[in-house]
């Protein structure tokens, strides 16, 4: 007869349990300004539409450098949180 413990082991192998740890990306995104989020969203939307980096940089024009700064801020915040 299969015990509940054995069934639970089988379920654990099939389905990963949700983690209670906070999502690093969510925390970083919450720390960014609305302007940074807008730039990241614009870039992601253009990538999803199939444009490459060169095309996106031309389309974003003066916002491209601000987008790159937003990416750097994202990386810095993520690195700081990762060290903690």
Secondary structure, DSSP 8 states (H G I E B T S, - for coil): ---HHHHHHHHHHHS-----S--HHHHHHHHS-HHHHHHHHHHHHHHHTT--HHHHHHHHTTHHHHHHHHHHHHHHHHHHHHH-
